[in-house]
Amino acid sequence: MATNLSIDPKLIERALEVSGERTKKAAVTKALEEFIARRRQKRLLELMGKLEWDTSFDYKAERSRQ
């Protein structure tokens, strides 16, 4: 899918420098992938303290290959 975006040229140049990518497309793709990954991680962190912990759960027993 072709998309035309008006992105600040200085921002693109900085992204190329810090990412080590050789093309603008690769730098933007990498930036979007990292953005998505960070947002997913943030959602997981927001769950901390909100999940109930089953104290009777035996994780070692779950690992056994019986």
Biopython code that builds the backbone (N, CA, C, O; Angstrom):
import numpy as np
from Bio.PDB.StructureBuilder import StructureBuilder

atoms = [
    (1, "MET", "N", (0.846, -1.162, 0.000)),
    (1, "MET", "CA", (0.000, 0.000, 0.000)),
    (1, "MET", "C", (0.897, 1.233, 0.000)),
    (1, "MET", "O", (1.663, 1.441, 0.942)),
    (2, "ALA", "N", (0.816, 2.011, -0.993)),
    (2, "ALA", "CA", (1.609, 3.232, -1.088)),
    (2, "ALA", "C", (0.945, 4.329, -0.265)),
    (2, "ALA", "O", (-0.269, 4.522, -0.320)),
    (3, "THR", "N", (1.769, 5.041, 0.496)),
    (3, "THR", "CA", (1.275, 6.122, 1.335)),
    (3, "THR", "C", (2.217, 7.309, 1.220)),
    (3, "THR", "O", (3.435, 7.153, 1.311)),
    (4, "ASN", "N", (1.666, 8.471, 1.024)),
    (4, "ASN", "CA", (2.467, 9.688, 0.990)),
    (4, "ASN", "C", (2.282, 10.417, 2.301)),
    (4, "ASN", "O", (1.160, 10.718, 2.709)),
    (5, "LEU", "N", (3.402, 10.701, 2.962)),
    (5, "LEU", "CA", (3.355, 11.407, 4.229)),
    (5, "LEU", "C", (4.278, 12.612, 4.174)),
    (5, "LEU", "O", (5.338, 12.574, 3.550)),
    (6, "SER", "N", (3.866, 13.660, 4.823)),
    (6, "SER", "CA", (4.719, 14.825, 4.940)),
    (6, "SER", "C", (5.373, 14.763, 6.318)),
    (6, "SER", "O", (4.746, 15.097, 7.323)),
    (7, "ILE", "N", (6.633, 14.334, 6.359)),
    (7, "ILE", "CA", (7.364, 14.169, 7.606)),
    (7, "ILE", "C", (8.514, 15.162, 7.627)),
    (7, "ILE", "O", (9.180, 15.385, 6.616)),
    (8, "ASP", "N", (8.732, 15.742, 8.770)),
    (8, "ASP", "CA", (9.811, 16.711, 8.943)),
    (8, "ASP", "C", (11.135, 16.088, 8.488)),
    (8, "ASP", "O", (11.561, 15.072, 9.037)),
    (9, "PRO", "N", (11.788, 16.695, 7.485)),
    (9, "PRO", "CA", (13.033, 16.127, 6.950)),
    (9, "PRO", "C", (14.137, 15.980, 8.004)),
    (9, "PRO", "O", (14.918, 15.030, 7.961)),
    (10, "LYS", "N", (14.197, 16.925, 8.948)),
    (10, "LYS", "CA", (15.204, 16.814, 10.013)),
    (10, "LYS", "C", (14.944, 15.592, 10.883)),
    (10, "LYS", "O", (15.875, 14.923, 11.331)),
    (11, "LEU", "N", (13.676, 15.315, 11.114)),
    (11, "LEU", "CA", (13.297, 14.155, 11.915)),
    (11, "LEU", "C", (13.668, 12.855, 11.201)),
    (11, "LEU", "O", (14.158, 11.914, 11.826)),
    (12, "ILE", "N", (13.433, 12.812, 9.908)),
    (12, "ILE", "CA", (13.802, 11.631, 9.117)),
    (12, "ILE", "C", (15.311, 11.438, 9.136)),
    (12, "ILE", "O", (15.789, 10.315, 9.295)),
    (13, "GLU", "N", (16.058, 12.508, 8.978)),
    (13, "GLU", "CA", (17.524, 12.403, 8.998)),
    (13, "GLU", "C", (18.030, 11.897, 10.336)),
    (13, "GLU", "O", (18.938, 11.067, 10.389)),
    (14, "ARG", "N", (17.438, 12.398, 11.429)),
    (14, "ARG", "CA", (17.832, 11.913, 12.756)),
    (14, "ARG", "C", (17.489, 10.445, 12.920)),
    (14, "ARG", "O", (18.263, 9.685, 13.501)),
    (15, "ALA", "N", (16.324, 10.039, 12.408)),
    (15, "ALA", "CA", (15.914, 8.638, 12.492)),
    (15, "ALA", "C", (16.880, 7.747, 11.718)),
    (15, "ALA", "O", (17.217, 6.652, 12.170)),
    (16, "LEU", "N", (17.323, 8.210, 10.557)),
    (16, "LEU", "CA", (18.295, 7.449, 9.776)),
    (16, "LEU", "C", (19.609, 7.301, 10.543)),
    (16, "LEU", "O", (20.216, 6.230, 10.544)),
    (17, "GLU", "N", (20.038, 8.366, 11.187)),
    (17, "GLU", "CA", (21.294, 8.333, 11.933)),
    (17, "GLU", "C", (21.234, 7.370, 13.108)),
    (17, "GLU", "O", (22.115, 6.526, 13.270)),
    (18, "VAL", "N", (20.201, 7.494, 13.925)),
    (18, "VAL", "CA", (20.144, 6.679, 15.149)),
    (18, "VAL", "C", (19.736, 5.231, 14.891)),
    (18, "VAL", "O", (20.087, 4.341, 15.665)),
    (19, "SER", "N", (19.008, 4.993, 13.824)),
    (19, "SER", "CA", (18.559, 3.627, 13.554)),
    (19, "SER", "C", (19.616, 2.793, 12.848)),
    (19, "SER", "O", (19.648, 1.569, 12.974)),
    (20, "GLY", "N", (20.485, 3.476, 12.100)),
    (20, "GLY", "CA", (21.469, 2.736, 11.324)),
    (20, "GLY", "C", (20.899, 2.174, 10.031)),
    (20, "GLY", "O", (21.592, 1.471, 9.295)),
    (21, "GLU", "N", (19.651, 2.481, 9.756)),
    (21, "GLU", "CA", (19.024, 2.008, 8.518)),
    (21, "GLU", "C", (19.559, 2.821, 7.343)),
    (21, "GLU", "O", (20.020, 3.951, 7.504)),
    (22, "ARG", "N", (19.487, 2.221, 6.165)),
    (22, "ARG", "CA", (20.038, 2.871, 4.972)),
    (22, "ARG", "C", (19.000, 3.639, 4.175)),
    (22, "ARG", "O", (19.346, 4.519, 3.386)),
    (23, "THR", "N", (17.721, 3.312, 4.377)),
    (23, "THR", "CA", (16.683, 3.996, 3.608)),
    (23, "THR", "C", (15.664, 4.631, 4.557)),
    (23, "THR", "O", (15.518, 4.228, 5.711)),
    (24, "LYS", "N", (14.974, 5.626, 4.033)),
    (24, "LYS", "CA", (13.928, 6.282, 4.815)),
    (24, "LYS", "C", (12.819, 5.299, 5.151)),
    (24, "LYS", "O", (12.305, 5.280, 6.269)),
    (25, "LYS", "N", (12.458, 4.487, 4.174)),
    (25, "LYS", "CA", (11.399, 3.506, 4.392)),
    (25, "LYS", "C", (11.767, 2.551, 5.519)),
    (25, "LYS", "O", (10.942, 2.261, 6.385)),
    (26, "ALA", "N", (12.997, 2.066, 5.510)),
    (26, "ALA", "CA", (13.434, 1.139, 6.552)),
    (26, "ALA", "C", (13.445, 1.813, 7.921)),
    (26, "ALA", "O", (13.071, 1.197, 8.919)),
    (27, "ALA", "N", (13.872, 3.080, 7.973)),
    (27, "ALA", "CA", (13.909, 3.807, 9.238)),
    (27, "ALA", "C", (12.499, 4.029, 9.790)),
    (27, "ALA", "O", (12.266, 3.871, 10.988)),
    (28, "VAL", "N", (11.569, 4.393, 8.919)),
    (28, "VAL", "CA", (10.187, 4.605, 9.350)),
    (28, "VAL", "C", (9.557, 3.289, 9.782)),
    (28, "VAL", "O", (8.846, 3.244, 10.786)),
    (29, "THR", "N", (9.806, 2.228, 9.042)),
    (29, "THR", "CA", (9.264, 0.916, 9.399)),
    (29, "THR", "C", (9.781, 0.483, 10.764)),
    (29, "THR", "O", (9.012, 0.016, 11.604)),
    (30, "LYS", "N", (11.085, 0.638, 10.983)),
    (30, "LYS", "CA", (11.669, 0.264, 12.265)),
    (30, "LYS", "C", (11.072, 1.109, 13.389)),
    (30, "LYS", "O", (10.766, 0.587, 14.461)),
    (31, "ALA", "N", (10.907, 2.393, 13.155)),
    (31, "ALA", "CA", (10.336, 3.281, 14.173)),
    (31, "ALA", "C", (8.915, 2.862, 14.531)),
    (31, "ALA", "O", (8.544, 2.850, 15.704)),
    (32, "LEU", "N", (8.128, 2.521, 13.528)),
    (32, "LEU", "CA", (6.753, 2.092, 13.788)),
    (32, "LEU", "C", (6.720, 0.773, 14.553)),
    (32, "LEU", "O", (5.906, 0.603, 15.461)),
    (33, "GLU", "N", (7.601, -0.161, 14.191)),
    (33, "GLU", "CA", (7.654, -1.441, 14.905)),
    (33, "GLU", "C", (8.027, -1.234, 16.370)),
    (33, "GLU", "O", (7.440, -1.853, 17.258)),
    (34, "GLU", "N", (8.996, -0.370, 16.618)),
    (34, "GLU", "CA", (9.411, -0.104, 17.996)),
    (34, "GLU", "C", (8.319, 0.628, 18.768)),
    (34, "GLU", "O", (8.123, 0.370, 19.955)),
    (35, "PHE", "N", (7.614, 1.529, 18.111)),
    (35, "PHE", "CA", (6.501, 2.241, 18.738)),
    (35, "PHE", "C", (5.422, 1.261, 19.180)),
    (35, "PHE", "O", (4.917, 1.337, 20.300)),
    (36, "ILE", "N", (5.078, 0.348, 18.290)),
    (36, "ILE", "CA", (4.045, -0.651, 18.602)),
    (36, "ILE", "C", (4.496, -1.548, 19.752)),
    (36, "ILE", "O", (3.721, -1.826, 20.667)),
    (37, "ALA", "N", (5.736, -1.994, 19.706)),
    (37, "ALA", "CA", (6.263, -2.861, 20.770)),
    (37, "ALA", "C", (6.222, -2.156, 22.123)),
    (37, "ALA", "O", (5.839, -2.756, 23.127)),
    (38, "ARG", "N", (6.615, -0.886, 22.151)),
    (38, "ARG", "CA", (6.596, -0.131, 23.412)),
    (38, "ARG", "C", (5.192, 0.024, 23.956)),
    (38, "ARG", "O", (4.972, -0.088, 25.162)),
    (39, "ARG", "N", (4.245, 0.281, 23.078)),
    (39, "ARG", "CA", (2.857, 0.436, 23.535)),
    (39, "ARG", "C", (2.329, -0.879, 24.097)),
    (39, "ARG", "O", (1.597, -0.874, 25.087)),
    (40, "ARG", "N", (2.687, -2.001, 23.484)),
    (40, "ARG", "CA", (2.263, -3.305, 24.009)),
    (40, "ARG", "C", (2.881, -3.557, 25.377)),
    (40, "ARG", "O", (2.212, -4.057, 26.281)),
    (41, "GLN", "N", (4.155, -3.214, 25.528)),
    (41, "GLN", "CA", (4.819, -3.382, 26.819)),
    (41, "GLN", "C", (4.154, -2.511, 27.879)),
    (41, "GLN", "O", (3.975, -2.937, 29.020)),
    (42, "LYS", "N", (3.797, -1.311, 27.502)),
    (42, "LYS", "CA", (3.156, -0.395, 28.443)),
    (42, "LYS", "C", (1.835, -0.977, 28.942)),
    (42, "LYS", "O", (1.510, -0.869, 30.124)),
    (43, "ARG", "N", (1.082, -1.591, 28.042)),
    (43, "ARG", "CA", (-0.190, -2.201, 28.450)),
    (43, "ARG", "C", (0.032, -3.313, 29.450)),
    (43, "ARG", "O", (-0.739, -3.469, 30.397)),
    (44, "LEU", "N", (1.096, -4.095, 29.243)),
    (44, "LEU", "CA", (1.403, -5.168, 30.183)),
    (44, "LEU", "C", (1.783, -4.600, 31.549)),
    (44, "LEU", "O", (1.360, -5.122, 32.581)),
    (45, "LEU", "N", (2.579, -3.533, 31.555)),
    (45, "LEU", "CA", (2.980, -2.919, 32.816)),
    (45, "LEU", "C", (1.782, -2.359, 33.574)),
    (45, "LEU", "O", (1.764, -2.362, 34.805)),
    (46, "GLU", "N", (0.794, -1.885, 32.846)),
    (46, "GLU", "CA", (-0.409, -1.345, 33.490)),
    (46, "GLU", "C", (-1.194, -2.427, 34.228)),
    (46, "GLU", "O", (-2.000, -2.112, 35.103)),
    (47, "LEU", "N", (-0.970, -3.698, 33.889)),
    (47, "LEU", "CA", (-1.657, -4.795, 34.560)),
    (47, "LEU", "C", (-1.023, -5.159, 35.899)),
    (47, "LEU", "O", (-1.629, -5.865, 36.705)),
    (48, "MET", "N", (0.195, -4.679, 36.134)),
    (48, "MET", "CA", (0.876, -5.021, 37.383)),
    (48, "MET", "C", (0.049, -4.574, 38.576)),
    (48, "MET", "O", (-0.396, -3.430, 38.665)),
    (49, "GLY", "N", (-0.141, -5.515, 39.487)),
    (49, "GLY", "CA", (-0.921, -5.234, 40.682)),
    (49, "GLY", "C", (-2.414, -5.375, 40.484)),
    (49, "GLY", "O", (-3.178, -5.226, 41.438)),
    (50, "LYS", "N", (-2.847, -5.658, 39.268)),
    (50, "LYS", "CA", (-4.275, -5.767, 39.000)),
    (50, "LYS", "C", (-4.718, -7.217, 38.815)),
    (50, "LYS", "O", (-5.915, -7.504, 38.792)),
    (51, "LEU", "N", (-3.762, -8.126, 38.686)),
    (51, "LEU", "CA", (-4.108, -9.532, 38.484)),
    (51, "LEU", "C", (-4.056, -10.282, 39.807)),
    (51, "LEU", "O", (-3.187, -10.026, 40.641)),
    (52, "GLU", "N", (-4.972, -11.192, 39.993)),
    (52, "GLU", "CA", (-4.975, -11.998, 41.207)),
    (52, "GLU", "C", (-3.941, -13.098, 41.077)),
    (52, "GLU", "O", (-3.775, -13.685, 40.008)),
    (53, "TRP", "N", (-3.248, -13.374, 42.169)),
    (53, "TRP", "CA", (-2.203, -14.396, 42.182)),
    (53, "TRP", "C", (-2.711, -15.608, 42.939)),
    (53, "TRP", "O", (-3.173, -15.490, 44.073)),
    (54, "ASP", "N", (-2.625, -16.770, 42.314)),
    (54, "ASP", "CA", (-3.041, -18.015, 42.948)),
    (54, "ASP", "C", (-1.851, -18.579, 43.714)),
    (54, "ASP", "O", (-0.923, -19.119, 43.112)),
    (55, "THR", "N", (-1.874, -18.457, 45.024)),
    (55, "THR", "CA", (-0.737, -18.890, 45.839)),
    (55, "THR", "C", (-0.577, -20.403, 45.861)),
    (55, "THR", "O", (0.489, -20.901, 46.223)),
    (56, "SER", "N", (-1.608, -21.139, 45.484)),
    (56, "SER", "CA", (-1.505, -22.602, 45.487)),
    (56, "SER", "C", (-0.961, -23.142, 44.168)),
    (56, "SER", "O", (-0.730, -24.346, 44.049)),
    (57, "PHE", "N", (-0.754, -22.278, 43.179)),
    (57, "PHE", "CA", (-0.262, -22.722, 41.879)),
    (57, "PHE", "C", (1.188, -23.175, 41.999)),
    (57, "PHE", "O", (2.030, -22.453, 42.532)),
    (58, "ASP", "N", (1.476, -24.389, 41.495)),
    (58, "ASP", "CA", (2.824, -24.945, 41.556)),
    (58, "ASP", "C", (3.427, -24.907, 40.156)),
    (58, "ASP", "O", (3.206, -25.807, 39.346)),
    (59, "TYR", "N", (4.180, -23.866, 39.890)),
    (59, "TYR", "CA", (4.745, -23.709, 38.551)),
    (59, "TYR", "C", (5.762, -24.786, 38.232)),
    (59, "TYR", "O", (5.937, -25.140, 37.066)),
    (60, "LYS", "N", (6.433, -25.313, 39.240)),
    (60, "LYS", "CA", (7.409, -26.382, 38.996)),
    (60, "LYS", "C", (6.707, -27.651, 38.543)),
    (60, "LYS", "O", (7.219, -28.365, 37.680)),
    (61, "ALA", "N", (5.578, -27.933, 39.093)),
    (61, "ALA", "CA", (4.813, -29.119, 38.688)),
    (61, "ALA", "C", (4.336, -28.966, 37.232)),
    (61, "ALA", "O", (4.275, -29.941, 36.484)),
    (62, "GLU", "N", (4.004, -27.736, 36.850)),
    (62, "GLU", "CA", (3.557, -27.485, 35.471)),
    (62, "GLU", "C", (4.664, -27.681, 34.465)),
    (62, "GLU", "O", (4.395, -27.975, 33.300)),
    (63, "ARG", "N", (5.919, -27.524, 34.894)),
    (63, "ARG", "CA", (7.053, -27.690, 33.986)),
    (63, "ARG", "C", (7.437, -29.141, 33.765)),
    (63, "ARG", "O", (8.107, -29.457, 32.782)),
    (64, "SER", "N", (7.029, -30.022, 34.655)),
    (64, "SER", "CA", (7.445, -31.419, 34.522)),
    (64, "SER", "C", (6.830, -32.047, 33.272)),
    (64, "SER", "O", (5.736, -31.675, 32.847)),
    (65, "ARG", "N", (7.546, -32.993, 32.702)),
    (65, "ARG", "CA", (7.109, -33.621, 31.441)),
    (65, "ARG", "C", (6.505, -34.997, 31.683)),
    (65, "ARG", "O", (6.784, -35.927, 30.927)),
    (66, "GLN", "N", (5.721, -35.143, 32.672)),
    (66, "GLN", "CA", (5.121, -36.457, 33.000)),
    (66, "GLN", "C", (4.017, -36.816, 32.075)),
    (66, "GLN", "O", (3.415, -37.881, 32.216)),
]
sb = StructureBuilder()
sb.init_structure("model")
sb.init_model(0)
sb.init_chain("A")
sb.init_seg("    ")
for serial, (resi, resn, name, xyz) in enumerate(atoms, 1):
    if name == "N":
        sb.init_residue(resn, " ", resi, " ")
    sb.init_atom(name, np.array(xyz, "f"), 0.0, 1.0, " ", f" {name:<3s}", serial, name[0])
structure = sb.get_structure()
